[in-house]
Amino acid sequence: MFTFILFLSSFLYLKTAAVYTPTYYVLFNCGSDTTTLSIDTRSWDGDTRSKFSPPDAESNSTSSTASGQTNSITQVLYMTARIIQNCSYTYTFPLSLGPKFIRLYFYPATYNALEKSTPFFTVIANDYTLLQNFSAFLTVTYLKKYSMIIKEFLLQVTDHKSLNLTFSPSPNSYAFINGIEIVSIPDNYYIHGLDKGIPNIGQMSPYYVNTTTALESLYRFNVGGNDIPGTNDTGMFRSWVKDDDYLLGETLGFTSHLDIPITYTSATPNYSAPEIVYTTARTMDNNSLRYNMTWAFPVDAGFYYLLQLYFCEFQMEITDGNQRVFTIDINNQTAEEEADVIMWSNGNRIPVYRDYVVRVEDESNNGRDKRYLWLSMHPNLKTSSQFANAILNGLEIFKLNRSDRSLAGPNPELISTPTSPSTNLPTTDKRQSKLTTFVVIDSVLDGIIVVSILGFLAFRHRRTAKHYAKSSYDPISYKSMPRKNSASSLPSGLCQRFSLAEIKSAIRNFEDIFVIGTGGFGNVYKRYIYNGATAVAIKRLNARSNQGVCEFKTEIELLSQLRHLHLVSLIGYCDENGEMVLVYDYMANVLCARAAIIPELPKEQINLPEWARLSYRKGKLEKIIDPRIKNEIAPECLTKFGEVAYSCLRDEGIERPGINDIVWNLEFVLQLQESADKMEQIEDTSEVSIDSYAQTSLHGTKPTTDDNMFFESTKGVSKCESNDSLLTPNQYEFKSQSVFSEIINPTGK
């Protein structure tokens, strides 16, 4: 993330003849004094006593060998490094005019007994700041599965006729570099000057990538295909990687490849991309009318970005214009309304590429925000094209320098398990409420959310039951949260609509390590949002469950209106690309007053839901109740409450009660508790009760409230005979019709 990764393990392709021969090519193995061959058979010269090194190189720096070697690191290039302390260190490379790729290789390890996490440094190429206070250790640690990092830049060498590459350690730190690669590229390819204005998304005037523009390569994809190592590029030694990890949604479309020749043109020369990029593609499947083909790329805010999209219609069915027409959106803005590859290229198997520039704003103005750069495609139905589909073969994304000639962005913030969600994380923008990515191992289930509601409704009145001057019910406010400005089939004015990009970013593409609960409905994850200030439970509904779109919509409409201190609130949802995701406020269980998962407890008590189910089956539900309220719960109330909670914890959605059933039973549980409270008060204040009864008899009337009617019906009935023993059959039927007459056709969800 935030850098371009070269996959050194991807040398499975047969080496192809390069179609472009660089006019300048340097490979520098820093910290070495010999010439060696790397695993890709390229020859690297040592920098010790090199003509490119400064005259005082040995006094201002040291050569060092890494103390250890990981499995992914090769002996050549990464095991030696140039260590720079206390001063700046400048390599000078005499170069011809024109654009050059500069690749810097870093392997954070222990060198000269220096701690590998301590180097922070700045890298300047001529007048451009490539890296500032850069930490290779933080970057590699963030990426996790890579132990090395390669930063790739593109600069135009102008009147200097040389490249001065300066490494400057930050205060109380040091700098290091393992390898340097410089390769020339064809003129007027990426850097077009004033000859070609590039569409500037959201702006009227075009953007010009000219000779004063510096670029950093962030992403380079062989879309729909496999990794392509630099030695199989067209001569510029670019590495192309798979796009799978950046796609959003479960519907990934089709990938296809045909081993056929293609016809390059002067507009799209043979060095633009390898043939395999143009003969491999990702297209949409038969559900193309129901979703967009969307990618999301983490980038630094406050920069312009150049996107170069590669296309080639190589499928034999597409030979004419208006057969496959689609729309291209970048950051929710239309880049191409009617993209037609055949019309662009004038034929089948003829490649073409399109450039677009977009700015990612830094609304906080702190220079540390991260944002997602979105690329989305969907069929254009207005053109009545033959195929409702879209296609993409390749993609490159470059960061463009700011006006201060800097490409430097912040170091990534490491994922951690916080003691409190107070870490300063990226803020949200108007269209994207970032779900921050803390690794939190905890547990919450859909059933626990329900149990929290049940517990509140059943026991919220217990401590105020003796104060009958107050209302029997706390007020529940009906309040709507502002909805994001994004299209959805759901009514407006409900809760926040998260994008699938935000959801997938938070849960790392739904990785199992974040699963804290599962059931017939799907998985539940716990995360933090709003700069780590709010814990949330994210429930991703299983497509195979019995809860469909209608039930999903109903749940959002109902829960988004309920707001109360003791009720679990629905914060938002996502209904993009066929996904159905609900984001709840994470609430500790109010009934049992403990975390849902406590590994240190005995085995049967570790998982609260499982312990609750086991206790219910054994008839020992009182064992899990918070001791502070245990003695205040009426036995018949607890029994009925356990029955409802147990039914809500069933694995299969079809076996769980509908919301109407739950509401009815909750009201019944509540009245059971209130009846017991009143009976207790009568026993405690018998004298007051007798006087009160005498007064009502004197007037010849008795109270006719629901509470009193329910209370009167309990006379002469044993409280423990059955769950519904407080009401006779006729009374039970009357009660259900009078109080819950609005509930009809309850169904499982």
N, C-alpha and C positions, 0 to 999 in steps of 0.2 A: 504494500500500500504506500502511496505517495512517492513511488519510485519505480523504475523499470527493472525487472528482474531478468537476468539471463539464466537459462536452465542448462547447466553444463552437462547434465546427465542425458541430454536429448540428442545424442549422436547416433541415431539409429537409421538415419536416411543415408542413401548412397550419395556421395559427394557429386554435385553437378558443376559443370563448367560455368564460371562467372561470366556474365555478359558485359560487365563494366570492370575496367582495370583502374584502380586508384592511381592518381599521379603522385600522391604522397601517402606513406604508410609507415607508422612507427609503432613498435611494441616494446614497452619498457617494463622490465621485471625489477621493481624497486627493492633495494637492499641486497641485490645479488651482484656478483662480479663476473658471472659467466653468461654465455649464450645457451639457452636451453629450449627444448621443444615442449609445448603444452600438449594436453591430451587430444586437442583438435589438430595437431601436427603443425601448428604455427610456431615460428621461431621468435623468442623473446630475448632481447639484449639486456644485460645487467646495467644498472645505473651507476655502479661504482666506477669512479674515474671517467665517466662519460662526458663527452663534449657538451651534452645538454644540461649537465648539472652545474651548479655554481662553483667558482674556483675554490671557495672555502667550505666545500661540502663536508669534508671529514671533520672539520672543527665545529660546524654548526648543526651536525646531525650524526646519527649512528645507524649502522646496518644491524638488523636484528632478525632472529629466527623465532617463529612462533613456538611457544612452549608445548602446544598440543595441536592435534589435527583431528577434525571430525571426519566422518565417513564421506561427506559430500564435498570435501575440500581436496583438491589435487596438490601434489607435492610442488609442482612448478607454479609459479606466480604467487600463490597465496601463503606459502610458508616463510617467505622473507618479506621484510618491510623496511621502509625508510622512516626512522623515528626522528621527529623534530621537536625540540624543546627550547624554550626561552627566546626564540627569535623566528623571524619569517624565513622561508626557504623557497627559492624561485628556480624552476626549470625554464630554460629558454630554448624553444624549438624554432629554427628558421623554417619558414613555410612559404609556399607559393600563394598567390592570391586565390580567393574563392572559399566556398563553404567547407567546413571540416566537422566530422564527428569527433568528439572528445569523450572517451570512456574512462572512468576512474573506478578502480577495483579496490574494495575494502574487505578485509577479514579481521573483525575485532577479536583479538586473542591477547594473551599475556606476552609482552615483548620486554626484554631486559628487566624482568621482575616488576614491570609497570602494570597496574591493575587495568584490565581491559575495559572497564566501565568509565574510566576517567578521561579519555581523550575527547575534547571538544575543540573544534577548530573551524576556520574560515578558509574557503578556496576562492581565489579570484583569477579569472582568465582575462588578461589585458584589462579592460575597464569594467568587466562584468563580474558581479558577485554570483558565483555558482552555488556556494554553500555558505551558511553563516551559523557559527556556533553548532556545527553539525556533530551529531553523535552516531557513529556507525553501530555502536553497541545497542542504543535504544531502538534504532531502526530494525536491526536484525532480531532483537528480542521481541519487538512488536509483530514482526512477520512470522516468528516462531519456527516454521519449517525450513527456513534458510539460515545458514550460518555465515553467508557472505552476501555482499551487496554490490551492485554495479550501478553507478550513476552515469547517465548518458546525456550529453549536451551537443548542441549544434550551433556553431558560431561561424560568421563570415569573416575571414581574414582580409583586411583592407590594406590601408597604407602602412601598417606596421611591418608587414612581411615577416612577422614572427609571432609566436605565441608565448607569452610569459605566463606561466602557471605557478601561482604563489600559494603556499600553505602557511597559515599563521595560527599557532595554538592560542586558545582562549586563556585568560589569566589562570594561573595555577593548574594548567593542564598541559597536554601535549598533542601533537598532530602525527598522523601516520598515513602511509599510502603503500599499497602492495603492488599496484600495476597501473600503467597509463597506456592507453591506446589512442592513436590519432590517425584518422583515415579521411582522405578527401572524398567528396561526392560530386556528382554532376552539377554543373551550374544550372540555375533557374529551375530546380526541381522543387525543393521545399521553400526556398527563398526566391520569390519571383520579382521582387522590387516593385516598381510602379507599373510594370507591364500587366499585372493581373490583380484586380481588386477582388478580395474574397468576401462573400456575403457575411455581414456582421449581424448576427441574430438579434432581433429586437431594435436594430438601428437602421436608419435610412442610408447612411453612407457606408461604403465598403471599407474593409480593413486591408491594409497593405503590409505584408511580411517582407520587409526590405533588408538591405545590407546592414542596417543598424539594429536589427532584431536578433536577439539571442533566444534559443529554444532549449527546453529540457524535455527529453523523451520520457513520457510517463507510462504509456501503454502501447503495445503493438500486437495485434491479434490476427491469427489465421482463423477467421470466424468459421465455426463448424468443423474445423479440422484439428490436426495435432500440432505439437511443437515443431518448429523448424529452427535448427541451430544456425548461428551466424555464418558458418562455413558453407551453408546451403543457400545463402542469400544471393543476390545478383551481383555481388562484388563490394557492397558496403558493409558487410558483416553484421547486418541487423538480425537479431533473433526475434522470431515470431512465436507467440504462445497461444494456447487454447483460450477461448472466451467463456467457457462454461461457468467459472466461478463468479462471473459478473452479471449473469442473466438473472432476471427476476421471475418469480412465479414457477409453478409446476409444469406449465405447458411450454416446453422449450422449442417446439417446432420440429422440423426435420433437418437433418444434416445430410448432405449429398456430395459425392465426388465422382468425377468422370476423368479417366486418364486419356485426355484428348488434347490435341494441339490447339493453341489459341493464336490469334492474329494481333500482334502489337501494332501500334500506330505512332505517328510522330507526337500526337497529343498524349498518348500513354505509352511511353517507350518501354523496351524490354527490361530496363533496370528498375522500373517502378516497383515491381514486386515479383517474387518467383511465380512460375506458372501454377504451382500447386495452390497458391493463395487464390488465384482466379478460377481454378477448376474445383474448388471446394467452397461450399456455401451453407448458410443457415436460412431456411425458408420457413413459412408458417404452415401449420397443419390444417386439418379440416375444420377446426374450431376458430379459424382466423377472424371470423366476425365477432367473436366473443372476447377477444383479448388483444393486447398490443404485444409485439415482440420488443422487450425493453431491457436495457442494460443500465447499470448504475456504477459510477466510478468515483471513488473518494479522491478529492482534490483539495488544494489550498484555496481559501477564499481570497479575493482581492487581486486576481490575475485574469488576463484573457487566455483563452485556450483555443488551439487550432485542432480541428478534427478533420482527418483525411479518410474518407470512406472509399473503399475499393469495391467495384461491381463488375460482374461479367455474367451474362446470360448464356450458360453453357448447356442447359437442358434443351433437348431437341424440340420440346413442345413450344418453346418461346422463341419465335422467329420474327414476329412483326410487332409494330407499335400498338399500344392500347390492349395488349394481352395481359400484362402484369403492371398495374399502376398503383403506387402506394404513396403514403404521406410520411415524411421524416420530421420528427419533432426533436428538438434539443432543448433541454431544460424547460419543458412544457411550452415551448414556443415553436411555431411552424418554421422549419428550415426549407422544406420543399413540399409544396402542396400536391404536385403531380409528378412524382419521380417515375420515370419510364426509362429503364436501362437501354432498351433497344433504340429508343429515340435519341438517347445521348450518344450511343456508340455506333449507331447505324448498322447493327447486325448482330447475329448470334456468334458467340465465341470471340467477341471483340471486347477487350477490357476497357474500363473507363474509371476515373476516380473523380470525386467531388470534394472540395474544401469548404469548411465553414468555421467561423470564429464566433465565440460566445464569451461573455464576461461572467464570472462568478463573483458576485458582490460580497464584500466584507462589511456587513451591516454593523458589526460591533466596533469596527475600526481599531481592533487591537492587534491585527496581524497574526492571530493564532487560530482563527476559525477554520474548521474543516467543513466542507460541503460535498454533496453528491452532484456529479455532472451526469445528467440523464440523457440517454439516446433511446428513442422509441420509434417504432415503425408499425404502420397498420394499413390495410387496404384502403384505397380511395374508391368509394362506391359511386361517387358522383360521375365518374368517367365511364361507368358501365363497362369496365374492362372485362376481358374473358375470364381471368383468374383473380379471385379475391385473395391476394397474397402479397408478400414482400420478400426481399432478398438482400443479403449482405454477405460479401466475400471476405473483406479484410477491413481493418480499422487501425489507425494510428492517432494518438492524442498527445499533443505537445503543450507544455506551459510556455507562455510568452513573457519576456521580461517586463517589469514595471518601468515607469518613467525614470526611476532612480537607477536603472540598469541592473536590477537585481532579479534573480530567479529563486532566491533563497526562501524557503518556507520553514515553519517550526518543526522541531523534532516531534515524532509521534508520542502520545501519552500512553504509558504502559497500562495494560489491563491489570486490575488488582481486585482483591476482595476487601472492600472498605469496611472499617468498623462503623462508619456512618457515611451516608451518601452525600458527602460534602466536597468531593473533589471537583475542581473547576474544569468542567468539560465544555465542548463546543456548544454555543448557544443556538437557539432555533431561529430560522428565518420565517418569512411570511408564508411560504409554501411548504416548508419542511420542518416539522417539529422533530428534531433528532432524538431518537431513542438511544441513549448513551449505553456504552457497552462495558459494563462492569461484569466480572465473573462472580456470580453470587450463587453459592450452593445452599439452598434452603428448600422448603417444600410448601406448596399450596395446591389444592385440588379444587375442581369445580364443586365437589361436595363440601369442601371446607368453606368455600364462599357461601354456599347455601346454609351450612351449619351456623356460620356467623350471623346470617340474617335470622335464622330460627332462634338462635340463642338470645339475640336482642329482643325479638318480638315476644319471646316467652318470659323473659326475666327482667326486662327494662323497668317494669313497674314495681318490682318487689320492694325496693328500698323506699318507695314513695306511696306504697299501697295504703299505709295507715293515715295518709293525709288526704282524706276524701274531698277536702275543699278544692283540691286541684283537679285539673282535668285528668281523665283516665288515660288519655293519649297525648304523647308529646306531638307537637306539630311536625308534619313532614312537608317540607317545601317542595314545590314542583318548579323546577328550574331547568332551563335549557342552556347548554354550552354552545358557544359559537362554533360553527362548522367550517371546515377548511374549504377554500374556494376551489373545489375540484368536482368533476362530474361524478355522479353516483345515482343509482336507481332508488336510493333511500330518500325519504323526505328531508327537506332542509330544516335547520333549526334544532337539530338534536345534539349529538355530541361530536367530538373531533374525529375527523376521518384521516387516519394515518395512511401514508403510501406504503405499498409493498416493499419499496426500497428501504424505508425506515424500519419496518418490521424485520426484514431479513438482515439488515445491518445489526440490529440489536441482538438477534438470536444467532448471528453468524450463519445465515442460511439454514436456520432450524437445526443447528447442531444438537445432538443428543445430550451433550454435557450440560446443557442448560435446562433439560427437562426435569421438572420437579414434581410432576404428577401426570398420570395417564389414565385413560379409561375409554369406554366405547365412543365418547365424543371426540377424542383426539388427545393431544398433549397440552400441558400447561407449563409455562416458563415464568420465572421471576426475573425482572429487570428493573432498571431505574430510568426515569425520564425527567425532563425539565432540569437539566444540569445536575442530575443525580439527586434531586430534592424529593422525588416522589417514587416510592416503590410500587410496581405494578405487577399484576398477574396477567400474562398474555396467553389466551386460550386459542389454539389453532384447531378448528373443527375438522374432523376427519371426513373426507369426501364419501367414505363408505358408511358413515353414520346415518341415522334416520332423521337427523335435523337438516331440513332443506332450507332453501332461500327464504321461503315465507316465514318459517320459524325463526330463522336468523334475523330477519327484518323485525318481526314482532318483539323479539328479545331486546333489540336495540331501542325500539320505540318505547317499550315499557320501562326498561332499566335506566335509560338516559334521563327520564323525568323524575326519578327518585333521588333525592339528595338529603342525607341525614348524617349526623355525626357518627352514629353507630351502625349505619347501613353501608354495605359494600357498594361503592359507586361504579358505574360504567363510565370510563373516561373516554373511550373511543373505540373505533373499529376499523377494519380494512376489508374491502370487498372487491379487490382488484385481481385480474387474471384468474378468476375462478376460486380464489382463496376466500375463506370466511374466518376472520380473526377478530376476537374481542379483547379489549384492553381494560382490565378492571383496576380499581384502586386496591392495592394489596393490604389486607387487614388481618391482624393477628386474631386468632380464634378467641372470641369473647366469652365463650362458655367454659372452655377448659383452661384458659389463661396460660397457655404454653405454646412453644413453637411447634409447627407441624412435624418437624423432623429433629430429633435429638439423638445423635449416634451413641452417646455415652450411656443411655438407658438400657435396661434389659431388652433383649431382642424383640419381644412381643409389644413393647411400649415405644420403640423407636419411631415408628410411623403412626401418627395420631389417627388418621382415618382408619387404618387397619386395626389399631387397638380399639377404636370406638366400635367397629363392626364386631370384633371378637367379644368385647364386653357386652354388647347388646345381645348377641346370640347366647351368651352364658347367663343372661339376666343380671349382670353386674355393672350396668351402665353408670351407677352412682360412683364407681371407683375412679372414673376419669373426670369427674366434675371438680371444678375449683373449690377447695375447702372453704373459701370465704363465703360462698353462696350455697354450698351443699345442703346445709340444714334448713335453708329457706325455700327449697323447691318442694312443692307438693308431689308426693309419689305418683299420683295419677297423671300429673302434668309431665313429669319426667318420662313416664312410660310412653305416653302418646308422642312426646317430643322425640324420643328415641326411635319410635316407629317411623316417623316422618323423615328424620335424618338418615336412618338406615336405608330407606327407600331412595333417597336422593344420592346415596353413595354407590348405587348399583352400577356395574361396569357398562352395561349396554343401555344406550339412550332410550330405547323403546320400553325398557323395564322401569325407567324412572318416571315419577308422576309429572303430569303437566303442571304448568304454573297455576292454573285455576285450582287444581287439587291442593297444591301447596298452600295457596292463600287461604282456602277454606279451613284446612287443618291447622294452620297457624292461628287463625282466629279462635278455633276451638281450644287449642292449647292455651292461648292467652286467657280465655274465659275460665278454663279449669283452674289456672293459677289465681286469678282474681277471686274466684269463688272460695278457694281455700284461704286466701288472705282475709276475706270478709268473715269466714267462719272463725278464723283465729282471733280476729278483733272482737267478735261477739263473745267468745270464750274469755278473752282477757278483760273485757269491760261489760260483764253481764248486767251490772246495775244500770249502766247507761242504755244498754240494749233493751232491757225491760221497760224502762221509762219511755224509750222511743216507740216501742211497740204499743204501749198503753196510749200514747198520744195518737198514733195512727188509728187505733181501734176506736178511740173516743170520737174521732171525726168520721168514722165509718168507712175509711178508704185506706188503701195501701199503695205504696209506690208502684208504678207500672213501668219502670225503666227496664231495658234489656237486662241489665245486671241483676236487678231484683227478681225479674222473671226467671232468669237462669238460676239464681240462688234458691228461690222457692222450690224449684223442681228437684233439688237435691235432697229434700227432706225424706228420711226413711230409706235412703238408698246407700248401700255400702260403697265406699269410694274405691275399693280395690277389686270389685268383681270383674270388671273388664275395662278395656280402653274407653268405651263409650257408656260406662255404667251410670254416669251422672244424669243421663237423659233416658226416659222411656222411649220406646220406638215412636209413638205418636209425637212426643215432645221433640225428639230428634228431627223428625221429618218437618215439623212446623218450624223449628229453628232454622233448618237449612233453607227453607223456602222464603222465610221472612228476612233473613239477614243476607243470604247469598243467592237471591233469586236472579241476579245478573250473570251468574256463572253458568255457562252452558257448554256442552260438548268438550269436556276436558280430554286432552290427548297427551300421550307421552311425547317427550321431545328427544 
